């Protein structure tokens, strides 16, 4: 694993885990419980492992799909493209 891969992975993993933890297990925990979406004993390592897998895929694919991976605009276009493709079928 190269340094750029690890940095890209951490750049995805850290904010996503923090946001996911706060969002799902603090802010909207009551709502999710009322909907019966989660098990009573949430297994946090499974969520972390899924984020690790997602981040690894993004970190591996990003430099192969983007011409100038260090540019902020390139990163924003990549994120918008991923978001658009992931949500297109669900709207």
N, C-alpha and C positions, 0 to 999 in steps of 0.2 A: 504494500500500500504506500502510495506516495503522500507527500505532505499535503498537496493540494486536495487529494481525495479525503484525507482526514479532516482538513479544515472545512471542506464543503459538507461533509457528514455532520460535523459538530455544529456548523451554521444552521443546519436543518433541525438536528436533534434537540439542541438545548431550548430554543424558543418554542418548538412544537410540543415538547414534553411539558414545559412550564405552562404554556397556554392550555394544553389539553387537560392537565391536572386541575388547574383552577376552574376551567370551564365545566368539565364533566363531573368532578368530584367535590366542588365547593359551590360555585354559583348556581348550577342547575341540577344538583344532586337530588333535590326533592322532586323536581319535575321528572327526571329519569326514573326515580323510584316509583312515582305514581303511575307512570306509563308501563312499568314492568320491563324496561329495556335491559337492565343490568341484573346480574346475579346479586344476591345479598352480600356475598363476600367477593368483592371485585379483586381480580388478580392483576395488580399493577404491572408486574414484570411482562405479562402478555402484551399489554398496551405498549410498553417500552420496546419490546422486541418487534412489534409491528412497525413502530416508528423507525427503529434501526434498519429494518428491511427497506422501508420506503426511502429513507435517507440514503441508503447505500445505492439504491437504483438511481435516484436523482443525481447523486454525486458521480456515478459512473457514466450516466447518459449525458449530462449537461455539457461537459467539455467536448463531446463528440458531435453535439447538435448545434453548438453556438460558435460563431466565428471568433469573437473576442470575449472569452469567458471572464476576463477581469473587469469588463465594463458594466457599470450599474444598469445602463439602459438594456443591455443584452439580458441581464438577469431578470429585469422586470418583464421583458417580452417573453422570456421562457416561462416565468411564473404565470403570466396571463394566458399563455397558450395551454399550459397544463390545466389551469383552472377552467378555461373555456371547454376543453375537451372532456374533462371529468364531469362537469355540470351540464353539458349540452343534453345528454340523454335523460337527465333527471328533472328538467324544467317543464 
